[in-house]
Amino acid sequence: MLLAIDTATASCSAALIEGDRVIAARAETVGRGHAERLVPMIAELLAEAGAARPDALLVDCGPGSFTGVRVGLAAAIGLGLGWNAPVHGFSSLALIAASLFARRPDLEACAAALSGGHGALFVQRFAARPFAALSPLVSLPPIEAAAATPEPVVAGSGAAALVAARGSGEAIDLPPLAADTRLLPAALRTLSARPIYGRAPDARPAAA
């Protein structure tokens, strides 16, 4: 049984998954309250499933909220150590795209966009069949992100800003949800459990 955790955006979600089946799941919009809500949410899931612990953990490594990503990783790694269970990671943008393709089987490709710091957007393009990234993850202002994404349909918290900057297309505000990690290809569910920040840090070393 797998415990999937997602805290990379304003949504906080967790799910217990066995193969392709979701045993139990929770998803709440918490803003910045991930640290307070995540562990109780996991306890609720385990109680609902009548399970003492999962066999493995899967956590969203980002990009997304700096604090949210760190909360999820810290919880997953800590629980993994306590349960002696392996911990792997996945990308929030890949999860959004996989979720969209499951909901919209008519689509051949899409762009995933998340709101980033300083008004920028985290953006990546994906193909549906076979599921694969068509471009690397980038952090760009909305105008540049719009120019870099020709796909008509854009999903994620940054979709509306990208479509508005482009002046055309369909924006779908679709959060990454832990229960949808079962839709990701195996190769994209076994990333190293390290943060994917998507852009350089704001802090700079002091000049000598």
LOGUSE-197718 format. One record per residue (C-alpha): residue number from 1; chain; x, y, z. Coordinates in Angstrom, 2 decimals. Example, Ala and Ser with C-alpha at 12.3 -4.5 7.8 and 13.67 -1.06 7.14 Angstrom:
+-----+----+---------+---------+---------+
|   i | ch |      px |      py |      pz |
+-----+----+---------+---------+---------+
|   1 |  A |   12.30 |   -4.50 |    7.80 |
|   2 |  A |   13.67 |   -1.06 |    7.14 |
+-----+----+---------+---------+---------+
//
This chain:
+-----+----+---------+---------+---------+
|   i | ch |      px |      py |      pz |
+-----+----+---------+---------+---------+
|   1 |  A |    0.00 |    0.00 |    0.00 |
|   2 |  A |    1.31 |    3.42 |   -1.01 |
|   3 |  A |    0.82 |    6.71 |    0.83 |
|   4 |  A |    0.88 |    9.67 |   -1.58 |
|   5 |  A |    1.28 |   13.23 |   -0.27 |
|   6 |  A |    0.83 |   16.55 |   -2.05 |
|   7 |  A |    1.46 |   19.92 |   -0.39 |
|   8 |  A |    3.03 |   21.88 |   -3.27 |
|   9 |  A |    0.12 |   24.30 |   -3.75 |
|  10 |  A |   -2.68 |   25.82 |   -1.67 |
|  11 |  A |   -4.28 |   22.37 |   -1.72 |
|  12 |  A |   -3.24 |   19.73 |    0.81 |
|  13 |  A |   -4.01 |   16.16 |   -0.18 |
|  14 |  A |   -3.08 |   12.61 |    0.75 |
|  15 |  A |   -4.19 |    9.22 |   -0.48 |
|  16 |  A |   -3.70 |    5.53 |    0.22 |
|  17 |  A |   -3.32 |    3.63 |   -3.04 |
|  18 |  A |   -3.12 |   -0.09 |   -3.78 |
|  19 |  A |   -2.11 |   -0.68 |   -7.39 |
|  20 |  A |   -4.53 |    1.43 |   -9.47 |
|  21 |  A |   -7.13 |    1.60 |   -6.70 |
|  22 |  A |   -7.58 |    4.50 |   -4.28 |
|  23 |  A |   -8.36 |    3.04 |   -0.87 |
|  24 |  A |   -8.89 |    6.37 |    0.89 |
|  25 |  A |   -8.21 |   10.01 |    0.03 |
|  26 |  A |   -8.47 |   13.52 |    1.45 |
|  27 |  A |   -8.04 |   16.90 |   -0.25 |
|  28 |  A |   -8.50 |   20.33 |    1.32 |
|  29 |  A |   -7.63 |   23.89 |    0.36 |
|  30 |  A |   -5.54 |   25.08 |    3.29 |
|  31 |  A |   -3.52 |   27.98 |    1.90 |
|  32 |  A |   -0.48 |   27.97 |    4.16 |
|  33 |  A |   -1.79 |   25.50 |    6.73 |
|  34 |  A |   -0.10 |   22.36 |    5.41 |
|  35 |  A |    2.08 |   21.82 |    8.47 |
|  36 |  A |   -0.95 |   21.79 |   10.78 |
|  37 |  A |   -3.21 |   19.66 |    8.61 |
|  38 |  A |   -1.03 |   17.08 |    6.85 |
|  39 |  A |   -0.17 |   14.65 |    9.67 |
|  40 |  A |   -3.72 |   14.55 |   11.10 |
|  41 |  A |   -4.97 |   13.96 |    7.55 |
|  42 |  A |   -2.62 |   10.98 |    7.16 |
|  43 |  A |   -3.76 |    9.60 |   10.52 |
|  44 |  A |   -7.39 |    9.87 |    9.37 |
|  45 |  A |   -6.62 |    7.94 |    6.18 |
|  46 |  A |   -4.83 |    5.14 |    8.01 |
|  47 |  A |   -7.69 |    4.86 |   10.50 |
|  48 |  A |  -10.24 |    4.77 |    7.68 |
|  49 |  A |   -8.30 |    2.03 |    5.88 |
|  50 |  A |   -7.63 |    0.10 |    9.10 |
|  51 |  A |   -3.91 |    0.14 |    8.32 |
|  52 |  A |   -0.99 |    0.61 |   10.71 |
|  53 |  A |    1.36 |    1.99 |    8.08 |
|  54 |  A |    1.96 |    2.03 |    4.31 |
|  55 |  A |    4.65 |    0.05 |    2.51 |
|  56 |  A |    6.01 |    3.08 |    0.63 |
|  57 |  A |    5.56 |    6.85 |    0.37 |
|  58 |  A |    5.31 |    9.17 |   -2.62 |
|  59 |  A |    5.62 |   12.95 |   -2.23 |
|  60 |  A |    5.28 |   16.02 |   -4.46 |
|  61 |  A |    8.74 |   17.55 |   -4.86 |
|  62 |  A |    7.50 |   20.69 |   -6.63 |
|  63 |  A |    7.65 |   23.10 |   -8.20 |
|  64 |  A |    5.22 |   25.12 |   -6.14 |
|  65 |  A |    5.12 |   26.85 |   -2.79 |
|  66 |  A |    8.59 |   26.80 |   -1.21 |
|  67 |  A |    7.13 |   26.17 |    2.26 |
|  68 |  A |    4.53 |   23.68 |    1.06 |
|  69 |  A |    7.09 |   21.60 |   -0.80 |
|  70 |  A |    9.38 |   21.52 |    2.22 |
|  71 |  A |    6.53 |   20.53 |    4.57 |
|  72 |  A |    5.55 |   17.59 |    2.38 |
|  73 |  A |    9.11 |   16.37 |    1.92 |
|  74 |  A |    9.93 |   16.66 |    5.62 |
|  75 |  A |    6.81 |   14.74 |    6.58 |
|  76 |  A |    7.35 |   12.02 |    3.98 |
|  77 |  A |   11.02 |   11.52 |    4.81 |
|  78 |  A |   10.35 |   11.52 |    8.56 |
|  79 |  A |    7.50 |    9.04 |    8.28 |
|  80 |  A |    9.52 |    6.89 |    5.91 |
|  81 |  A |   12.31 |    6.67 |    8.45 |
|  82 |  A |    9.90 |    5.83 |   11.25 |
|  83 |  A |    8.10 |    3.19 |    9.21 |
|  84 |  A |   11.24 |    1.89 |    7.48 |
|  85 |  A |    9.47 |    2.55 |    4.16 |
|  86 |  A |   11.01 |    3.86 |    0.92 |
|  87 |  A |   10.19 |    7.42 |   -0.15 |
|  88 |  A |   10.03 |    8.57 |   -3.77 |
|  89 |  A |    9.01 |   11.82 |   -5.42 |
|  90 |  A |    7.07 |   13.20 |   -8.35 |
|  91 |  A |    6.62 |   16.55 |  -10.11 |
|  92 |  A |    3.55 |   18.69 |   -9.48 |
|  93 |  A |    3.40 |   19.75 |  -13.15 |
|  94 |  A |    3.53 |   16.17 |  -14.42 |
|  95 |  A |    0.73 |   15.23 |  -12.01 |
|  96 |  A |   -1.46 |   18.11 |  -13.18 |
|  97 |  A |   -0.98 |   17.08 |  -16.81 |
|  98 |  A |   -1.71 |   13.40 |  -16.07 |
|  99 |  A |   -4.86 |   14.39 |  -14.18 |
| 100 |  A |   -6.02 |   16.58 |  -17.05 |
| 101 |  A |   -5.46 |   13.87 |  -19.67 |
| 102 |  A |   -7.49 |   11.43 |  -17.57 |
| 103 |  A |  -10.36 |   13.93 |  -17.48 |
| 104 |  A |   -9.99 |   15.00 |  -21.10 |
| 105 |  A |   -9.11 |   11.97 |  -23.25 |
| 106 |  A |   -9.67 |   14.10 |  -26.37 |
| 107 |  A |   -6.46 |   16.05 |  -25.72 |
| 108 |  A |   -3.20 |   15.16 |  -27.46 |
| 109 |  A |   -1.12 |   17.68 |  -25.50 |
| 110 |  A |   -1.42 |   20.37 |  -22.84 |
| 111 |  A |    0.60 |   22.83 |  -20.82 |
| 112 |  A |    0.73 |   22.79 |  -17.02 |
| 113 |  A |    1.26 |   26.11 |  -15.25 |
| 114 |  A |    1.59 |   26.96 |  -11.57 |
| 115 |  A |    1.83 |   30.37 |   -9.98 |
| 116 |  A |    5.38 |   31.06 |   -8.83 |
| 117 |  A |    7.11 |   33.80 |   -6.91 |
| 118 |  A |    7.39 |   37.41 |   -8.10 |
| 119 |  A |    4.55 |   37.02 |  -10.60 |
| 120 |  A |    6.32 |   34.32 |  -12.60 |
| 121 |  A |    4.79 |   31.03 |  -13.73 |
| 122 |  A |    6.22 |   27.52 |  -13.57 |
| 123 |  A |    5.42 |   26.01 |  -16.95 |
| 124 |  A |    5.95 |   22.70 |  -18.72 |
| 125 |  A |    4.40 |   21.11 |  -21.81 |
| 126 |  A |    3.22 |   17.47 |  -22.00 |
| 127 |  A |    2.06 |   14.95 |  -24.58 |
| 128 |  A |   -0.77 |   12.54 |  -23.77 |
| 129 |  A |    0.09 |    9.39 |  -25.71 |
| 130 |  A |    2.54 |    8.23 |  -24.63 |
| 131 |  A |    2.65 |   10.50 |  -21.61 |
| 132 |  A |    5.87 |   12.51 |  -21.77 |
| 133 |  A |    7.27 |   15.98 |  -21.18 |
| 134 |  A |    7.61 |   18.01 |  -24.38 |
| 135 |  A |    9.72 |   20.72 |  -22.76 |
| 136 |  A |   11.81 |   21.29 |  -19.63 |
| 137 |  A |   10.40 |   22.99 |  -16.57 |
| 138 |  A |   10.87 |   26.77 |  -16.79 |
| 139 |  A |    9.96 |   29.77 |  -14.66 |
| 140 |  A |    8.88 |   32.72 |  -16.81 |
| 141 |  A |    6.81 |   35.91 |  -16.67 |
| 142 |  A |    3.30 |   35.33 |  -18.05 |
| 143 |  A |    4.03 |   36.98 |  -21.42 |
| 144 |  A |    7.10 |   34.81 |  -22.00 |
| 145 |  A |    5.33 |   31.72 |  -20.70 |
| 146 |  A |    2.47 |   32.38 |  -23.14 |
| 147 |  A |    4.89 |   32.63 |  -26.06 |
| 148 |  A |    6.53 |   29.34 |  -25.05 |
| 149 |  A |    3.30 |   27.29 |  -24.80 |
| 150 |  A |    1.28 |   26.81 |  -28.01 |
| 151 |  A |   -1.06 |   24.21 |  -26.50 |
| 152 |  A |   -4.65 |   25.55 |  -26.42 |
| 153 |  A |   -5.46 |   23.96 |  -23.05 |
| 154 |  A |   -3.52 |   24.99 |  -19.95 |
| 155 |  A |   -4.10 |   23.51 |  -16.49 |
| 156 |  A |   -3.02 |   24.57 |  -13.01 |
| 157 |  A |   -3.16 |   27.61 |  -10.74 |
| 158 |  A |   -1.23 |   29.68 |  -13.29 |
| 159 |  A |   -3.40 |   28.71 |  -16.26 |
| 160 |  A |   -5.66 |   31.76 |  -16.17 |
| 161 |  A |   -2.71 |   34.17 |  -16.11 |
| 162 |  A |   -1.02 |   32.38 |  -19.02 |
| 163 |  A |   -4.16 |   32.26 |  -21.16 |
| 164 |  A |   -4.91 |   35.92 |  -20.39 |
| 165 |  A |   -1.40 |   36.90 |  -21.45 |
| 166 |  A |   -1.75 |   34.91 |  -24.67 |
| 167 |  A |   -5.25 |   36.15 |  -25.39 |
| 168 |  A |   -6.56 |   32.73 |  -26.37 |
| 169 |  A |   -7.00 |   29.20 |  -25.11 |
| 170 |  A |   -8.74 |   27.36 |  -22.28 |
| 171 |  A |   -7.61 |   27.68 |  -18.66 |
| 172 |  A |   -8.45 |   24.94 |  -16.16 |
| 173 |  A |   -7.64 |   25.55 |  -12.49 |
| 174 |  A |   -6.69 |   21.98 |  -11.64 |
| 175 |  A |   -4.63 |   21.38 |   -8.48 |
| 176 |  A |   -2.23 |   18.47 |   -8.10 |
| 177 |  A |   -4.05 |   15.77 |   -6.11 |
| 178 |  A |   -2.36 |   12.89 |   -4.31 |
| 179 |  A |   -5.05 |   10.42 |   -5.39 |
| 180 |  A |   -4.15 |   11.03 |   -9.04 |
| 181 |  A |   -0.54 |    9.90 |   -8.66 |
| 182 |  A |   -1.70 |    6.47 |   -9.80 |
| 183 |  A |   -2.10 |    8.04 |  -13.27 |
| 184 |  A |    1.62 |    8.82 |  -13.58 |
| 185 |  A |    3.94 |    6.45 |  -15.45 |
| 186 |  A |    6.19 |    4.46 |  -13.13 |
| 187 |  A |    9.28 |    6.41 |  -14.21 |
| 188 |  A |    7.66 |    9.65 |  -13.03 |
| 189 |  A |    6.69 |    8.18 |   -9.64 |
| 190 |  A |   10.22 |    7.21 |   -8.66 |
| 191 |  A |   12.05 |   10.53 |   -8.60 |
| 192 |  A |   14.49 |   11.28 |   -5.81 |
| 193 |  A |   12.73 |   12.85 |   -2.82 |
| 194 |  A |   14.40 |   16.23 |   -3.28 |
| 195 |  A |   12.87 |   19.67 |   -3.87 |
| 196 |  A |   12.22 |   20.77 |   -7.45 |
| 197 |  A |   12.32 |   24.53 |   -7.01 |
| 198 |  A |   12.05 |   25.46 |  -10.68 |
| 199 |  A |   14.03 |   28.66 |  -10.35 |
| 200 |  A |   17.13 |   30.07 |   -8.70 |
| 201 |  A |   16.85 |   31.06 |   -5.02 |
| 202 |  A |   16.02 |   34.67 |   -4.18 |
| 203 |  A |   18.92 |   34.95 |   -1.72 |
| 204 |  A |   22.34 |   35.77 |   -3.10 |
| 205 |  A |   25.74 |   35.32 |   -1.41 |
| 206 |  A |   27.10 |   38.55 |    0.03 |
| 207 |  A |   29.73 |   40.24 |   -2.11 |
| 208 |  A |   33.29 |   39.80 |   -0.90 |
+-----+----+---------+---------+---------+
//
